[in-house]
Amino acid sequence: MRLMETVVTAALTVSVAGVSYAAFIPEKLESDVRVVAEAATCRTVDTAIVGYLSVNGVAPTSTAQLAGWVKGDISAYSIDNGVAVGPGC
């Protein structure tokens, strides 16, 4: 029983130490958040492309055609062969 308590305590200590360490490096946290946000935006553009294709029967050739399909600024992205190209893709 003591061994299990020791293992759990060690795991909690390591996880708390890792979170505390990350809190002292805000640049690292910010870069991680930016990577996740850019990937989500790329996925959003890809989803809009699929929606546009399903409604119109043809794939969009520019992001301007997706204006009504996506909220937010997608000007950093382009469409190549029916797939989003840009940051995080």
MDAnalysis code that builds the backbone (N, CA, C; Angstrom):
import MDAnalysis as mda
import numpy as np

u = mda.Universe.empty(267, n_residues=89, atom_resindex=np.repeat(np.arange(89), 3), trajectory=True)
u.add_TopologyAttr("name", ["N", "CA", "C"] * 89)
u.add_TopologyAttr("resid", np.arange(1, 90))
u.add_TopologyAttr("resname", ["MET", "ARG", "LEU", "MET", "GLU", "THR", "VAL", "VAL", "THR", "ALA", "ALA", "LEU", "THR", "VAL", "SER", "VAL", "ALA", "GLY", "VAL", "SER", "TYR", "ALA", "ALA", "PHE", "ILE", "PRO", "GLU", "LYS", "LEU", "GLU", "SER", "ASP", "VAL", "ARG", "VAL", "VAL", "ALA", "GLU", "ALA", "ALA", "THR", "CYS", "ARG", "THR", "VAL", "ASP", "THR", "ALA", "ILE", "VAL", "GLY", "TYR", "LEU", "SER", "VAL", "ASN", "GLY", "VAL", "ALA", "PRO", "THR", "SER", "THR", "ALA", "GLN", "LEU", "ALA", "GLY", "TRP", "VAL", "LYS", "GLY", "ASP", "ILE", "SER", "ALA", "TYR", "SER", "ILE", "ASP", "ASN", "GLY", "VAL", "ALA", "VAL", "GLY", "PRO", "GLY", "CYS"])
u.atoms.positions = np.array([
    [0.813, -1.186, 0.000],
    [0.000, 0.000, 0.000],
    [0.859, 1.253, 0.000],
    [1.945, 1.253, 0.745],
    [2.830, 2.410, 0.803],
    [3.485, 2.696, -0.547],
    [3.785, 1.642, -1.292],
    [4.406, 1.817, -2.597],
    [3.484, 2.592, -3.526],
    [2.202, 2.263, -3.514],
    [1.237, 2.955, -4.358],
    [1.135, 4.431, -3.972],
    [1.107, 4.724, -2.682],
    [1.051, 6.107, -2.232],
    [2.289, 6.875, -2.670],
    [3.439, 6.238, -2.634],
    [4.682, 6.870, -3.055],
    [4.655, 7.171, -4.549],
    [4.159, 6.234, -5.337],
    [4.077, 6.426, -6.789],
    [3.130, 7.576, -7.128],
    [1.979, 7.621, -6.498],
    [1.014, 8.688, -6.748],
    [1.582, 10.030, -6.325],
    [2.216, 10.090, -5.168],
    [2.823, 11.330, -4.697],
    [3.911, 11.804, -5.654],
    [4.723, 10.881, -6.139],
    [5.787, 11.247, -7.085],
    [5.200, 11.768, -8.386],
    [4.163, 11.140, -8.876],
    [3.532, 11.586, -10.120],
    [2.945, 12.983, -9.968],
    [2.275, 13.227, -8.868],
    [1.709, 14.559, -8.626],
    [2.801, 15.615, -8.501],
    [3.871, 15.271, -7.816],
    [4.973, 16.219, -7.650],
    [5.594, 16.579, -8.987],
    [5.813, 15.593, -9.832],
    [6.406, 15.842, -11.151],
    [5.474, 16.680, -12.013],
    [4.173, 16.404, -11.985],
    [3.241, 17.174, -12.812],
    [3.121, 18.615, -12.326],
    [3.081, 18.829, -11.030],
    [3.018, 20.186, -10.489],
    [4.298, 20.933, -10.819],
    [5.437, 20.256, -10.725],
    [6.714, 20.896, -11.052],
    [6.759, 21.285, -12.521],
    [6.232, 20.451, -13.390],
    [6.208, 20.767, -14.821],
    [5.342, 21.964, -15.127],
    [4.179, 22.049, -14.511],
    [3.287, 23.190, -14.711],
    [3.920, 24.448, -14.152],
    [4.535, 24.356, -12.994],
    [5.189, 25.515, -12.388],
    [6.336, 25.999, -13.264],
    [7.103, 25.077, -13.820],
    [8.215, 25.432, -14.690],
    [7.707, 26.157, -15.930],
    [6.618, 25.656, -16.500],
    [6.060, 26.285, -17.703],
    [5.529, 27.677, -17.398],
    [5.028, 27.893, -16.194],
    [4.493, 29.204, -15.834],
    [5.587, 30.266, -15.784],
    [6.825, 29.847, -15.567],
    [7.930, 30.803, -15.523],
    [8.506, 31.094, -16.903],
    [7.998, 30.448, -17.930],
    [8.466, 30.680, -19.294],
    [7.264, 31.085, -20.160],
    [6.804, 32.326, -20.026],
    [5.614, 32.735, -20.783],
    [5.817, 32.693, -22.292],
    [7.057, 32.881, -22.780],
    [7.303, 32.824, -24.222],
    [6.996, 31.432, -24.766],
    [7.358, 30.422, -23.997],
    [7.093, 29.037, -24.415],
    [5.591, 28.781, -24.451],
    [4.893, 29.235, -23.434],
    [3.439, 29.054, -23.413],
    [2.785, 29.773, -24.584],
    [3.227, 31.002, -24.855],
    [2.640, 31.771, -25.953],
    [2.892, 31.091, -27.293],
    [4.099, 30.574, -27.501],
    [4.386, 29.910, -28.773],
    [3.546, 28.648, -28.932],
    [3.345, 27.906, -27.844],
    [2.498, 26.714, -27.904],
    [1.059, 27.069, -28.248],
    [0.562, 28.139, -27.638],
    [-0.813, 28.576, -27.899],
    [-0.961, 29.019, -29.344],
    [0.022, 29.737, -29.865],
    [-0.042, 30.180, -31.259],
    [-0.071, 28.995, -32.222],
    [0.723, 27.978, -31.957],
    [0.740, 26.792, -32.820],
    [-0.625, 26.125, -32.827],
    [-1.229, 25.973, -31.675],
    [-2.550, 25.353, -31.578],
    [-3.598, 26.206, -32.280],
    [-3.554, 27.515, -32.081],
    [-4.530, 28.406, -32.712],
    [-4.397, 28.385, -34.227],
    [-3.168, 28.381, -34.743],
    [-2.977, 28.357, -36.184],
    [-3.463, 27.043, -36.784],
    [-3.223, 25.944, -36.102],
    [-3.686, 24.655, -36.598],
    [-5.208, 24.606, -36.618],
    [-5.839, 25.168, -35.603],
    [-7.306, 25.185, -35.559],
    [-7.855, 26.026, -36.702],
    [-7.199, 27.139, -37.009],
    [-7.650, 27.984, -38.103],
    [-7.507, 27.265, -39.428],
    [-6.433, 26.553, -39.613],
    [-6.243, 25.779, -40.829],
    [-7.349, 24.729, -40.966],
    [-7.668, 24.093, -39.875],
    [-8.742, 23.100, -39.889],
    [-10.076, 23.774, -40.220],
    [-10.281, 24.980, -39.719],
    [-11.503, 25.714, -40.013],
    [-11.610, 26.013, -41.502],
    [-10.514, 26.430, -42.113],
    [-10.515, 26.707, -43.552],
    [-10.786, 25.429, -44.334],
    [-10.167, 24.323, -43.937],
    [-10.436, 23.045, -44.613],
    [-11.907, 22.646, -44.491],
    [-12.490, 22.861, -43.325],
    [-13.908, 22.540, -43.127],
    [-14.791, 23.419, -44.007],
    [-14.439, 24.684, -44.118],
    [-15.195, 25.590, -44.987],
    [-15.092, 25.168, -46.449],
    [-13.925, 24.693, -46.850],
    [-13.749, 24.216, -48.230],
    [-14.676, 23.035, -48.504],
    [-14.754, 22.113, -47.567],
    [-15.638, 20.943, -47.727],
    [-17.097, 21.389, -47.782],
    [-17.486, 22.318, -46.913],
    [-18.855, 22.831, -46.934],
    [-19.187, 23.520, -48.242],
    [-18.288, 24.350, -48.718],
    [-18.481, 25.051, -49.988],
    [-18.635, 24.050, -51.131],
    [-17.760, 23.038, -51.142],
    [-17.810, 22.017, -52.179],
    [-19.121, 21.249, -52.152],
    [-19.589, 20.906, -50.961],
    [-20.823, 20.122, -50.865],
    [-22.047, 20.918, -51.297],
    [-22.044, 22.210, -51.073],
    [-23.201, 23.029, -51.447],
    [-23.154, 23.425, -52.917],
    [-21.961, 23.797, -53.409],
    [-21.840, 24.328, -54.766],
    [-21.436, 23.304, -55.825],
    [-20.956, 22.153, -55.404],
    [-20.577, 21.127, -56.364],
    [-19.190, 21.296, -56.955],
    [-18.533, 22.413, -56.676],
    [-17.155, 22.644, -57.130],
    [-16.356, 23.186, -55.955],
    [-15.075, 22.883, -55.954],
    [-14.204, 23.364, -54.874],
    [-13.886, 24.845, -55.081],
    [-13.783, 25.608, -54.008],
    [-13.398, 27.012, -54.150],
    [-11.942, 27.109, -54.617],
    [-11.645, 28.172, -55.339],
    [-10.281, 28.364, -55.828],
    [-9.536, 29.457, -55.063],
    [-10.278, 30.244, -54.272],
    [-9.635, 31.285, -53.464],
    [-10.359, 31.408, -52.131],
    [-9.666, 31.952, -51.154],
    [-10.290, 32.126, -49.841],
    [-11.373, 33.197, -49.870],
    [-11.364, 34.057, -50.859],
    [-12.411, 35.070, -50.983],
    [-13.782, 34.419, -51.150],
    [-13.819, 33.267, -51.765],
    [-15.079, 32.550, -51.952],
    [-15.610, 31.982, -50.642],
    [-14.773, 31.914, -49.618],
    [-15.183, 31.352, -48.331],
    [-15.624, 32.423, -47.343],
    [-15.769, 33.653, -47.786],
    [-16.078, 34.770, -46.887],
    [-17.304, 34.504, -46.016],
    [-18.341, 33.947, -46.558],
    [-19.538, 33.665, -45.778],
    [-19.465, 32.381, -44.968],
    [-18.419, 31.611, -45.165],
    [-18.292, 30.311, -44.520],
    [-17.437, 30.324, -43.271],
    [-16.597, 31.344, -43.131],
    [-15.640, 31.385, -42.026],
    [-15.713, 32.736, -41.335],
    [-15.777, 32.725, -40.012],
    [-15.671, 33.962, -39.248],
    [-14.200, 34.224, -38.980],
    [-13.785, 35.446, -39.085],
    [-12.398, 35.788, -38.792],
    [-11.590, 36.018, -40.049],
    [-10.354, 36.413, -39.839],
    [-9.448, 36.758, -40.919],
    [-8.699, 35.512, -41.395],
    [-8.924, 35.129, -42.636],
    [-8.212, 33.988, -43.212],
    [-7.341, 34.439, -44.378],
    [-6.961, 35.702, -44.378],
    [-6.177, 36.243, -45.488],
    [-4.785, 35.626, -45.594],
    [-4.286, 35.009, -44.537],
    [-2.964, 34.373, -44.572],
    [-3.013, 33.011, -45.256],
    [-4.189, 32.553, -45.621],
    [-4.350, 31.223, -46.203],
    [-4.661, 31.321, -47.689],
    [-4.352, 30.254, -48.382],
    [-4.733, 30.123, -49.776],
    [-5.258, 28.699, -49.972],
    [-5.748, 28.435, -51.165],
    [-6.283, 27.106, -51.465],
    [-5.480, 26.519, -52.612],
    [-4.965, 25.306, -52.401],
    [-4.189, 24.616, -53.420],
    [-4.751, 23.212, -53.578],
    [-5.289, 22.926, -54.743],
    [-5.895, 21.602, -55.026],
    [-6.970, 21.240, -54.007],
    [-7.761, 22.209, -53.609],
    [-8.873, 21.958, -52.705],
    [-8.508, 21.831, -51.245],
    [-7.288, 22.192, -50.874],
    [-6.821, 22.074, -49.496],
    [-6.255, 23.416, -49.044],
    [-6.486, 23.766, -47.784],
    [-5.959, 25.018, -47.238],
    [-4.440, 24.961, -47.136],
    [-3.799, 26.070, -47.465],
    [-2.350, 26.211, -47.364],
    [-2.077, 27.498, -46.601],
    [-1.261, 27.412, -45.561],
    [-0.941, 28.597, -44.785],
    [-0.362, 28.221, -43.438],
    [-0.358, 29.170, -42.504],
    [0.228, 28.920, -41.179],
    [-0.488, 27.771, -40.463],
    [0.274, 26.849, -39.965],
    [-0.287, 25.754, -39.205],
    [-0.776, 24.579, -40.018],
    [-0.695, 24.682, -41.331],
    [-1.174, 23.579, -42.183],
    [-0.060, 22.596, -42.477],
])
